[in-house]
């Protein structure tokens, strides 16, 4: 009985191993990922098209072709991060947080001068 069961198990294993695997090609990116990347590129390109941003990039020695090539080379994650943080990037000057700290410092100095 055990010899027959063993033989049956060997036959089943050989038959299942001989069946070719049916694999289908899998797209490298989904349509959603492509649409998100296109939307991020549009957001970034709208900011880069700003005259102040273009002037600041040109002052740093970047041509528009160089900027476009570097943006196109970004990974999807880097592109998403840049597009979502564009409100914090400024062509020149300081961020909102910096202005808040300067205001707090100026207020503290005025209070110290008023108290003395």
C-alpha positions in Angstrom: 0.0 0.0 0.0 2.7 2.5 0.9 4.7 1.5 -2.2 1.6 2.2 -4.4 1.0 5.5 -2.6 4.6 6.6 -3.1 4.4 5.7 -6.8 1.2 7.7 -7.2 2.8 10.7 -5.4 5.9 10.5 -7.8 3.6 10.3 -10.9 1.6 13.3 -9.6 4.7 15.3 -9.0 6.2 14.5 -12.4 2.9 15.5 -14.1 2.6 18.8 -12.3 6.2 19.6 -12.9 5.9 19.0 -16.6 3.0 21.5 -17.0 4.4 24.7 -18.4 3.8 27.8 -16.4 1.4 30.2 -18.1 2.9 33.7 -17.7 1.6 36.8 -19.2 3.5 40.0 -19.8 3.0 42.5 -17.0 3.1 46.2 -17.8 5.9 48.0 -16.1 3.6 50.9 -15.1 -0.1 51.2 -14.7 -2.1 53.8 -16.5 -2.7 55.6 -13.2 1.1 55.9 -12.6 1.6 57.4 -16.0 -1.3 59.9 -15.5 0.1 60.9 -12.1 3.6 61.4 -13.6 2.1 63.5 -16.4 0.2 65.7 -13.9 3.3 66.1 -11.8 5.3 67.1 -14.9 2.6 69.7 -15.9 2.7 71.2 -12.4 6.5 71.5 -12.4 6.6 72.8 -15.9 4.0 75.5 -15.0 6.3 76.7 -12.2 9.4 76.5 -14.3 7.6 78.6 -17.0 7.4 81.4 -14.4 9.7 84.3 -15.4 11.2 84.6 -11.9 12.0 80.9 -11.7 13.4 80.9 -15.2 15.6 83.9 -14.3 16.8 82.3 -11.1 17.7 79.1 -12.9 19.5 81.0 -15.6 21.4 83.0 -13.0 22.6 79.6 -11.6 23.8 78.7 -15.1 21.0 76.3 -16.2 19.4 76.5 -19.6 15.8 75.5 -20.1 16.9 72.4 -22.0 19.1 71.3 -19.1 16.3 71.8 -16.6 13.9 69.8 -18.7 16.3 67.0 -19.1 17.0 66.8 -15.4 13.3 66.8 -14.6 12.6 64.1 -17.1 15.3 62.0 -15.5 13.7 62.1 -12.1 12.1 59.0 -10.7 8.3 58.9 -10.2 8.8 59.3 -6.4 11.2 62.3 -6.7 8.9 63.9 -9.3 5.9 63.5 -7.0 7.8 64.9 -4.0 9.0 67.9 -6.0 5.5 68.6 -7.4 3.9 68.3 -4.0 6.4 70.7 -2.3 6.5 73.4 -5.0 4.7 75.8 -2.7 7.7 75.7 -0.4 10.2 76.4 -3.3 10.8 80.0 -4.2 12.8 81.4 -7.1 14.6 83.9 -4.9 14.2 85.1 -1.3 13.1 83.3 1.8 10.3 80.9 2.6 7.3 81.7 4.6 8.7 80.0 7.7 11.8 82.2 7.5 9.7 85.3 7.4 7.7 84.1 10.4 10.9 83.6 12.4 12.2 87.0 11.4 8.9 88.5 12.5 9.1 86.7 15.9 12.6 87.9 16.3 11.8 91.4 15.5 8.8 91.3 17.9 11.1 89.9 20.6 13.6 92.7 20.1 10.9 95.4 20.2 9.5 93.9 23.4 13.0 93.9 25.0 13.5 97.5 24.0 10.1 98.5 25.4 10.8 96.8 28.7 14.1 98.4 29.3 
